[in-house]
Amino acid sequence: MRLESVQPVTFLDAPTYHFRSWKLADGQAVYDLACHTIPLAQQWMRPLRSEEYRPDWPIRVAQSIADWIAGRKIYRLVVLQEERLVAMMAVTVALRRGEHRLALLVHPNHTGQVEAVLVSRALYMLATAPPRPVRTTVDMEAEATLRVLRDYGFTEQRTLLTLRRNLE
């Protein structure tokens, strides 16, 4: 989905949830969240790798250098309920060129409760960034996320259907 331009939005809140910046110690919990959240069809096409969620220091340094060279800044926010990580958002701000990116992971037990808050926070943050389109990839079964994104003006750009046959 894509949003052509970011307009200022109201910053929403969810009283029963706690929001904070992602910490390195959150890596395993975010990986577990991704395993529960990302559909198996997507994991088949692009398998989850734990090191993407728990990078060691050489990988973090390399990512920081690559981000600096590419002119992007990544902000990550986690959502906790009773100290349990239930959602995560990553916003990639394109400082020099390209599109901003938005990625959301919401545990199935919390669907429909935090998506609007996360998207409002992302757009609130991007309103001060260079004016660029915002792109995100969403599973078609994530109806709450799709509804919120459409409410904020995102439009569908393309739909990928996958077929798989086990030849065993």
C-alpha positions in Angstrom: 0.0 0.0 0.0 1.1 3.6 -0.6 0.4 7.0 0.7 1.3 9.7 -1.8 1.9 12.5 0.8 1.8 12.7 4.6 -0.6 15.2 6.1 -0.4 16.2 9.8 -2.4 13.8 11.9 -3.6 13.7 15.5 -1.4 11.6 17.8 -3.5 8.8 19.2 -3.0 6.8 22.4 -4.2 3.5 23.8 -4.6 3.6 27.6 -4.1 -0.1 28.3 -0.8 -0.2 26.3 2.7 1.1 27.0 4.7 2.4 24.0 8.5 2.8 24.0 11.5 2.7 21.7 12.8 -0.7 20.7 15.8 -1.9 22.7 18.4 -4.5 21.6 17.0 -6.8 24.4 13.6 -6.8 22.6 15.1 -8.8 19.7 13.9 -12.3 20.8 10.5 -11.1 21.7 10.1 -9.3 18.3 11.3 -12.4 16.5 8.7 -14.5 18.4 6.1 -11.9 17.5 7.1 -12.1 13.8 6.8 -15.9 13.9 3.2 -15.6 15.3 2.2 -12.7 13.0 3.8 -13.2 9.6 1.7 -15.7 7.6 3.4 -19.0 6.7 3.0 -18.2 3.0 5.1 -15.1 3.4 7.6 -17.0 5.6 7.9 -19.6 2.8 8.8 -16.9 0.3 11.1 -15.0 2.7 12.0 -17.1 5.7 12.4 -15.4 9.0 15.9 -15.2 10.3 16.5 -14.6 14.0 19.6 -12.5 13.3 17.5 -9.9 11.6 15.8 -9.4 14.9 18.8 -10.0 17.2 21.8 -8.6 15.2 25.2 -8.8 16.8 27.4 -5.7 17.0 29.2 -6.1 13.6 25.9 -6.4 11.8 24.5 -3.3 13.7 27.6 -1.3 12.8 27.3 -2.4 9.2 23.6 -1.5 9.1 24.3 1.9 10.6 26.9 2.7 8.0 24.6 1.5 5.2 21.7 3.6 6.5 24.0 6.7 6.7 25.2 6.2 3.2 21.7 5.6 1.9 20.4 8.6 3.7 17.8 6.9 5.9 17.0 6.7 9.6 15.1 3.9 11.1 12.8 4.3 14.2 11.4 1.3 16.0 8.7 1.3 18.6 7.4 -1.6 20.6 4.0 -1.9 22.3 3.7 -3.6 25.7 0.7 -4.8 27.7 1.6 -5.8 31.2 5.3 -6.0 30.2 4.6 -8.4 27.4 5.6 -7.3 23.9 2.4 -7.4 21.7 3.3 -5.2 18.7 6.1 -3.5 16.9 6.4 -0.7 14.4 9.4 0.3 12.2 9.5 3.6 10.3 12.2 4.1 7.8 12.6 7.8 7.0 14.1 8.5 3.6 16.1 11.6 4.2 17.6 12.2 0.7 15.6 10.1 -1.8 13.2 7.2 -2.2 10.1 6.4 -0.2 9.5 6.3 3.5 8.7 2.8 4.8 6.3 1.6 7.4 6.2 -1.9 8.9 3.8 -3.2 11.6 3.7 -6.4 13.5 0.6 -6.9 15.8 0.0 -10.1 17.8 -3.3 -11.7 16.7 -4.7 -11.4 20.2 -4.3 -7.6 20.0 -5.6 -7.1 16.4 -7.8 -4.0 16.1 -6.5 -2.4 19.3 -3.2 -0.8 18.4 -3.0 -0.4 14.6 -4.6 3.1 14.6 -2.3 4.3 17.4 0.8 3.0 15.6 -0.1 4.4 12.2 -1.0 7.8 13.7 2.4 7.9 15.5 4.2 7.0 12.3 2.4 9.7 10.3 2.9 12.2 13.1 6.6 11.5 12.9 6.8 11.6 9.1 5.0 14.9 8.9 8.3 16.6 9.9 10.4 14.5 7.5 11.1 15.4 3.9 7.9 15.1 1.9 7.9 11.7 0.3 5.4 8.9 -0.3 5.1 6.2 2.3 5.1 2.5 1.4 4.1 -0.5 3.4 3.4 -4.2 2.8 0.4 -5.7 4.5 -1.0 -9.2 4.4 -4.5 -9.2 3.0 -5.8 -11.1 6.0 -4.7 -8.2 8.3 -8.1 -6.6 8.0 -7.7 -4.2 10.9 -4.4 -2.9 9.6 -5.8 -2.5 6.1 -8.8 -0.6 7.4 -6.7 1.8 9.4 -4.3 2.4 6.5 -7.2 3.1 4.1 -8.7 5.5 6.7 -5.4 7.4 6.6 -5.4 7.6 2.8 -3.2 4.6 1.9 -4.2 3.0 -1.4 -3.5 -0.5 -2.6 -0.7 -0.6 -5.2 -0.6 -4.3 -6.0 -1.6 -7.6 -4.6 0.6 -10.7 -4.7 -1.0 -14.1 -4.7 1.1 -17.1 -4.1 0.6 -20.7 -5.0 2.7 -23.6 -3.7 2.7 -27.2 -4.4 4.5 -29.8 -2.4 6.2 -32.2 -4.8 7.0 -34.9 -2.2 
